[in-house]
């Protein structure tokens, strides 16, 4: 850690965009800013000692400002971007148009009426397109549709492929609007305009969002040989549509078609493995990327650090954080957050706090996610007072706590068994903060159940059913588990029986909790009956189930019988797996 802090304090290199979601594949374009104040102090020496004890140098000319973000990125997530990868600079007239569209977004007639009064000049066209790009950066999709539809339906301007792409992108954000996205594509063809790679990429993404994978596959099959843009769009759409296995398949098809994957391709692939807690596969993908001479960018390194962070592998996360700097890449807030998360998951809150302080020292402003990580880090370690201090520190900086912020604080006090404070947090959320969701209610159910306050647990469940916090299978697992632990088997069975009417499928936790209720009463034969129901329902037991079943045994004969059953099941499943 000490060496990491020493290196971070002297290594300053390329500036990365704050708009990570707008990164264009390929080589980024950079823009620097003149140093002032503290930054000049950081650049007095261009020599430092690396972790191997060797003297290294860095190019002062490549050192940039530490705060605020450079103009790197593009209007599109895919393709070459709008104007040399630079965010639009709005003229005073464009600022007026932007203000109009944003404040009157709900009233299309007012917007169109005001736009009708604009002179049809080249300058006006540039202003309108710049406004549309800014709206896209802000993800204000309804405003984009109003603006672009005015161009198509009412204006004297002749729309180009850029305008149509914006419209397809906006419609493609919602599954309910995918038909309009498709109709816009056919309008492009009918107008004689040649679709770009971005057109196909955005159309594929729209079909994936609507789970119309047959149409997405059809477009992809037609256009996949145009380049990596379409492959990346398909992979991204499949990931966001909840189909990571298909996304990996498309990646392998990409290689078979001899289409060179880009850093964005590898970023998405590493993220897939990271979310699945397969950091070893994420690392294998990273090495494969380097073997193919594809240079990792900061997004790739951050994705890899995140993969290790999810499993609490802080040493590996730190190793690649250092490698990122040695590659000449300056950590941004996303990279710092990923490293902080790794220490949090590993149970080292004060190490996470050191990274938090280092980030501020280096001039990189923490964001909401940074504070959320710190609240969670302290809460996981049982330091609820420190978690509260981090939460209040966020508010002092006028950063509005999100639902996730409240959830982490609630978890911290729930672990400490502080019922009154948890109730205060939930009440505050109901009165002025974000509305409590399923996680918040489940946390309170679990807390009341652990403390034996079943009346409050049932009142919370009733409140949950009457609010937007819809009960899920985790909710019923808590109820079944708590009733079973207390010996209230009737209430436990009632909760289990209600799953069918709620259209919820019992999982291994549900069945194990139900068996556990009878195991505590040593009702061995009843446990066997429920176990058979579980198998018939197609739910396979895990280690927890086996442990509960063995605890139900009250004699050596029962223990031997249960062991035989479990061994037979294991042998049958192994033979089935080996069968052709």
Order of alpha helices (4+ residues) and beta strands (2+ residues): alpha-alpha-beta-beta-alpha-alpha-alpha-alpha-alpha-alpha-alpha-alpha-alpha-alpha-alpha-alpha-alpha-alpha-alpha-alpha-alpha-alpha-alpha-alpha-alpha-alpha-alpha-alpha-alpha-alpha-alpha-alpha
